[in-house]
Amino acid sequence: MGNYVERTWDSIEVGESASFTKTVTETDLVMMAGISGDFNPMHVDEDYASKTQFGGRIAHGVLSCTFISAVLGTKLPGPGCIYGGQEVSFRAPICIGDTVSAVATVEEKFTKKDGKLKFLKIKTEVIIDKAVRIPDNTGKVATTGYATILMLK
């Protein structure tokens, strides 16, 4: 398929960080509903959602997790890792038109089974860089948590 540069556990330093940025679209919400089967009207029905405290549709919380997966799988650590787990907390709504950045920062390196299995603990955040419908959300952390990554090399 392609030539991938796989980082090793030894080459990654605590404190390293990377990000993935995306503007959330109507298509993203529709595709997420179709893929997941989650057709909660908060995500797909503007009339319903406009009558709630959010004033309109909001993205599925797990959509922000897909942005975390993107930064982990493509940038830090990138190819050669397995996304083993995610603790997550949703803190602020993401709306259509918002630009968000998923940020991954290596917090800890550890091993198991006498060093045979090598892991990273990565702090994950999705930050709203620019909020369209709820301007006060600009700069807020929408999603926060920790990922556990198994390194293959």
C-alpha positions in Angstrom: 0.0 0.0 0.0 2.7 2.5 0.9 5.9 3.2 2.6 5.3 4.0 6.2 7.8 5.3 8.8 7.2 3.3 11.9 8.6 4.9 15.1 9.9 2.7 17.8 9.1 2.9 21.5 12.7 3.8 22.2 12.6 6.8 19.8 9.5 8.4 21.4 10.1 10.9 24.3 7.8 11.8 27.1 6.5 15.3 26.4 6.3 14.9 22.6 3.1 16.3 21.1 1.2 16.3 17.8 -2.1 17.4 16.5 -4.8 16.9 13.9 -7.1 19.7 12.9 -10.5 19.5 11.1 -13.5 21.6 10.6 -16.7 19.6 11.4 -19.2 19.5 8.6 -22.8 18.5 8.1 -21.5 15.4 6.2 -19.5 14.4 9.2 -22.6 14.2 11.4 -24.6 12.4 8.8 -21.8 9.9 8.1 -21.3 9.3 11.9 -25.0 8.6 12.4 -25.0 6.2 9.5 -21.8 4.4 10.5 -22.7 4.2 14.2 -26.5 3.9 14.0 -26.8 6.7 16.5 -29.6 8.9 15.1 -30.2 10.8 18.3 -32.1 13.9 17.2 -29.5 16.0 18.9 -27.2 15.1 16.0 -29.6 14.8 13.1 -32.7 16.9 13.6 -32.1 20.7 13.6 -35.7 21.5 14.6 -35.5 19.2 17.6 -32.0 20.3 18.6 -32.7 24.0 18.2 -35.2 23.8 21.1 -32.6 22.4 23.5 -30.0 24.3 25.6 -27.5 23.9 22.8 -29.6 25.9 20.3 -29.0 23.4 17.5 -27.4 20.1 16.5 -24.2 19.0 18.2 -21.7 16.4 17.0 -21.6 12.9 18.4 -19.2 12.9 21.3 -17.4 9.8 19.8 -16.8 11.8 16.6 -14.2 13.7 18.6 -12.6 10.3 19.5 -12.2 9.6 15.8 -10.1 12.8 15.6 -8.0 11.5 18.5 -7.6 8.2 16.6 -6.4 10.2 13.5 -3.6 11.9 15.4 -2.5 8.7 17.1 -2.6 6.6 14.0 -1.0 9.0 11.6 1.3 11.3 13.6 2.1 10.4 17.2 3.1 7.6 17.5 1.8 7.0 13.9 2.0 3.7 12.0 3.3 0.8 14.0 1.0 1.3 17.0 -2.2 -0.3 18.3 -4.8 1.9 19.9 -5.4 -0.2 23.1 -7.8 1.9 25.0 -9.2 5.4 25.7 -10.5 7.1 28.8 -12.6 10.0 27.7 -14.8 12.8 29.1 -16.9 15.1 26.9 -16.7 18.7 28.3 -18.1 21.0 25.6 -20.3 20.5 22.5 -18.8 20.6 19.1 -21.1 22.1 16.4 -21.2 22.0 12.6 -18.7 24.6 11.4 -16.4 24.4 14.4 -12.7 23.9 13.8 -11.2 21.5 16.3 -7.7 20.2 17.0 -7.1 16.7 18.5 -3.9 17.0 20.5 -1.9 14.0 21.7 0.9 14.4 24.3 3.1 11.5 25.5 2.8 11.4 29.3 4.4 8.1 30.2 6.2 5.1 28.7 6.0 1.7 30.4 6.4 -2.0 29.7 4.8 -5.2 30.7 5.8 -8.9 30.6 9.4 -8.2 31.4 9.7 -5.5 28.8 8.2 -7.6 25.9 5.2 -5.3 25.6 5.9 -1.6 25.3 3.2 1.0 25.9 2.6 4.7 25.9 0.2 6.6 28.0 -0.9 9.6 26.0 -2.9 12.6 27.2 -5.6 13.3 24.6 -7.6 16.5 24.1 -9.9 17.9 21.4 -9.8 21.7 21.6 -12.3 23.9 19.9 -10.0 26.3 17.9 -12.9 28.3 16.4 -16.5 27.9 17.5 -19.2 29.1 15.1 -22.6 28.8 16.7 -21.4 29.0 20.4 -18.6 31.6 20.2 -17.8 31.3 23.9 -16.6 27.7 23.3 -13.6 29.0 21.3 -10.5 27.8 23.1 -12.4 25.3 25.3 -11.5 21.7 25.6 -14.3 19.6 24.2 -12.9 16.2 24.9 -10.2 15.1 27.3 -8.8 11.8 28.4 -5.9 9.3 28.1 -5.1 6.8 25.5 -3.1 3.6 26.0 -1.0 2.7 23.0 0.8 -0.6 22.3 3.9 -0.1 20.3 4.8 -2.8 17.8 8.5 -2.0 17.7 
